[in-house]
Amino acid sequence: MSEIKTSPELDITKAVKNVGGSRFDLSLIAAQRAREIESERRIAGRNNPDKRWETTSTTAALQEVEEGSYTREDYINSISGKK
């Protein structure tokens, strides 16, 4: 069985900068995205129960924020019900 990658190198400073400079905002935004990812994984898992994820949903969320692929605007749209 392959080993699951649990803690890649994350640049939290860059992630904080990408959300406007606040660690509190980073925690809110990453938590919301992690919930979305977990929900998506549950749905995907129904179709493929043997699927193994390379990272936790929280780590994946932080990576997306760090990369800039999940932004403050995405977060605002998500919590306001817009997509």
PEQUI-V448120 format. One record per pair of residues at least 6 apart in sequence whose C-alpha atoms are under 6 Angstrom apart, sorted by the first residue. I is the first residue (numbers start at 1). J is the second residue. Records with the same first field share a line. If there is no record, write none. Layout:
# PEQUI-V448120
I=J / J
This chain:
# PEQUI-V448120
4=54
5=54 / 55
6=55
14=66
15=65 / 66
16=22 / 23 / 26
19=72
29=75
30=61 / 62
33=61
34=57 / 58 / 61
37=57
38=57
64=70
77=83
